[in-house]
Amino acid sequence: MAKIKVGVVGTGWRAGFFVRIMQTLSDSFDIGAVVYRSAQGAERAGGWGVPLVNSHEALLDTDPDFVLLCADKDNMEELMKYYASKNKPVLFETFRADSVEQLRRIHG
């Protein structure tokens, strides 16, 4: 069975948690790259032993089967829509909508 290639957005503790799980299950998962947005994030994720990229376009160049979003609440909706517009399935580790209206807008 082919490995599932995953792109990861974020370098926080949740992203690190998922990266370690996928590394443990390396027969099933391949991490295409992790997107970082700051020098601090790149430094933190640098110890994970995975490719790092500093743009969403570069992450898409790795052709992931899906994208795991471990971003902050303020960027989650925008990132989800961006990757969906590129026909990439998205899994978000914790999506926090502020209202029913926001959920409808995202779903719709």
SELUMVEX-656687 format. One line per 10 residues: number of its first residue (from 1); for each residue z, x, y of N, C-alpha, C. Coordinates in steps of 0.001 Angstrom, whole numbers. Layout:
<filums>
NUM = Z,X,Y,Z,X,Y,Z,X,Y | ...
</filums>
This chain:
<filums>
1 = 0,844,-1180,0,0,0,0,886,1239 | -795,516,2226,-885,1296,3458,386,1153,4282 | 708,2211,4983,1869,2172,5875,1577,1275,7070 | 2622,679,7592,2532,-126,8808,2759,813,9982 | 1785,878,10891,1922,1747,12059,2541,946,13204 | 3619,1480,13746,4389,803,14778,4371,1626,16056 | 4143,966,17172,4330,1570,18481,5642,1073,19041 | 6415,1948,19640,7732,1577,20161,7733,1774,21669 | 8227,778,22388,8384,873,23835,9871,921,24131 | 10322,2055,24655,11725,2213,25017,12361,3397,24324
11 = 13394,3913,24963,14080,5090,24427,15596,4919,24396 | 16041,3697,24519,17479,3442,24489,18033,3440,23075 | 19303,3065,22968,19962,3134,21665,19340,2165,20665 | 18853,1011,21134,18230,69,20202,16931,636,19651 | 16128,1237,20515,14888,1862,20054,15208,2950,19032 | 16207,3765,19335,16611,4827,18414,17054,4287,17071 | 17741,3176,17090,18191,2530,15861,16995,2148,14999 | 15993,1495,15607,14806,1086,14858,14000,2290,14386 | 13902,3318,15205,13171,4530,14803,13818,5139,13567 | 15138,5234,13566,15831,5818,12405,15614,4974,11142
21 = 15611,3662,11292,15351,2798,10132,13949,3054,9603 | 12963,3086,10504,11587,3301,10058,11401,4687,9454 | 12117,5680,9971,12035,7017,9386,12644,7029,7987 | 13695,6267,7785,14309,6159,6464,13349,5478,5484 | 12559,4566,5993,11584,3836,5182,10180,4392,5417 | 10069,5702,5444,8812,6361,5810,7665,6096,4834 | 7955,5616,3643,6881,5238,2730,6186,3958,3192 | 6869,3194,4049,6332,1919,4510,5890,1920,5968 | 6525,2796,6780,6265,2772,8221,5813,4128,8741 | 4929,4070,9730,4494,5243,10475,4679,4908,11950
31 = 5384,5745,12677,5583,5516,14102,4449,6213,14843 | 3566,5404,15438,2425,5958,16161,2867,6759,17362 | 3778,6188,18141,4316,6861,19325,5419,6001,19919 | 6206,6640,20772,7242,5972,21551,6897,6170,23020 | 6882,5074,23779,6633,5143,25216,7951,5387,25939 | 7943,6389,26794,9095,6646,27659,8654,6460,29104 | 9612,6201,29999,9241,6026,31402,9974,6965,32347 | 10848,7786,31817,11565,8728,32686,11794,10032,31923 | 12085,11078,32676,12384,12368,32045,13607,12239,31149 | 14574,11470,31580,15784,11259,30775,15433,10566,29458
41 = 14555,9569,29519,14140,8877,28299,13381,9798,27365 | 12507,10632,27935,11751,11582,27110,12691,12578,26450 | 13695,13015,27182,14662,13961,26614,15441,13315,25475 | 15873,12075,25697,16647,11370,24668,15801,11164,23410 | 14560,10714,23580,13706,10428,22433,13103,11690,21830 | 13151,12790,22551,12588,14036,22048,13223,14502,20751 | 14450,14138,20533,15143,14526,19310,14834,13636,18116 | 14035,12616,18303,13740,11690,17212,12640,12200,16289 | 11918,13206,16718,10865,13757,15866,9637,12866,15744 | 9326,12125,16793,8149,11249,16805,7300,11585,18025
51 = 6008,11223,17988,5172,11461,19171,5663,10634,20360 | 5658,11235,21522,6045,10548,22750,4841,10436,23662 | 4711,9313,24339,3657,9100,25321,4280,8477,26560 | 3616,8676,27698,4192,8158,28935,3398,7004,29538 | 2566,6351,28722,1863,5168,29216,1605,4196,28065 | 1447,2954,28447,1167,1926,27451,-249,2081,26895 | -1151,2555,27728,-2513,2805,27265,-2524,3879,26178 | -1742,4929,26382,-1663,6000,25375,-1063,5479,24075 | -111,4564,24169,447,3967,22956,-634,3186,22211 | -1440,2438,22939,-2518,1681,22303,-3547,2603,21663
61 = -3717,3786,22204,-4653,4754,21613,-4240,5160,20198 | -2962,4986,19854,-2497,5298,18498,-2822,4166,17524 | -3344,3059,18053,-3755,1887,17271,-2647,1356,16357 | -1506,988,16957,-425,446,16118,-778,-929,15571 | -201,-1246,14420,-368,-2585,13851,409,-3613,14658 | 1531,-3181,15209,2298,-4020,16128,3131,-3125,17034 | 3655,-3735,18090,4450,-3007,19069,5854,-3579,19077 | 6830,-2700,18972,8238,-3068,19050,8702,-2818,20476 | 9081,-3881,21182,9544,-3755,22559,11058,-3645,22595 | 11533,-2524,23061,12964,-2298,23273,13143,-1968,24753
71 = 12671,-2873,25582,12684,-2666,27031,13795,-3493,27664 | 14015,-3235,28940,15038,-4014,29626,14517,-5420,29928 | 15440,-6294,30182,15141,-7712,30373,14116,-7935,31478 | 14193,-7173,32542,13309,-7388,33682,11847,-7081,33369 | 11577,-6265,32364,10207,-5883,32024,9676,-6547,30765 | 10521,-7221,30036,10146,-7738,28722,8963,-8707,28778 | 9010,-9686,29668,7941,-10688,29719,6608,-10041,30077 | 6597,-9173,31067,5366,-8501,31486,4779,-7652,30359 | 5640,-6905,29668,5161,-6059,28574,4649,-6880,27405 | 5339,-7951,27090,4894,-8810,26005,3507,-9360,26309
81 = 3289,-9815,27533,1987,-10358,27915,920,-9265,27913 | 1273,-8067,28344,309,-6970,28358,-197,-6685,26945 | 722,-6466,26014,310,-6137,24647,-384,-7315,23969 | 52,-8519,24238,-628,-9685,23685,-2063,-9765,24207 | -2268,-9401,25470,-3626,-9424,26034,-4524,-8376,25387 | -3921,-7389,24756,-4662,-6347,24036,-4742,-6662,22543 | -4374,-7889,22180,-4406,-8361,20791,-3497,-7573,19862 | -2365,-7152,20375,-1369,-6463,19559,-175,-7386,19350 | 176,-7647,18111,1398,-8408,17868,2600,-7661,18430 | 3568,-8423,18882,4745,-7859,19525,6007,-8376,18851
91 = 6927,-7461,18613,8268,-7819,18150,9219,-7324,19224 | 10038,-8206,19742,11017,-7740,20722,12390,-7798,20108 | 13129,-6713,20320,14415,-6583,19652,15410,-7609,20161 | 15411,-7923,21424,16282,-8957,21962,15593,-9527,23185 | 15004,-10688,23041,14383,-11298,24212,15377,-12245,24829 | 15572,-12102,26113,16557,-12917,26810,15861,-13691,27925 | 15498,-14916,27640,14918,-15766,28677,16048,-16325,29531 | 15762,-16469,30800,16768,-17003,31715,16773,-18523,31772 | 15680,-19131,31298,15588,-20580,31413,14600,-21125,30390 | 14655,-22422,30201,13703,-23095,29334,12301,-22958,29937
101 = 12225,-23023,31258,10930,-22876,31934,10293,-21521,31626 | 11113,-20470,31600,10584,-19149,31285,10087,-19104,29842 | 10803,-19694,28934,10356,-19749,27546,9034,-20500,27428 | 8903,-21608,28134,7650,-22363,28100,6496,-21552,28687 | 6754,-20852,29775,5715,-20045,30425,5235,-18957,29474 | 6149,-18336,28795,5792,-17260,27876,5061,-17811,26661 | 5550,-18903,26143,4958,-19483,24938,3552,-20012,25224 | 3384,-20616,26385,2193,-21348,26722,969,-20608,26916
</filums>
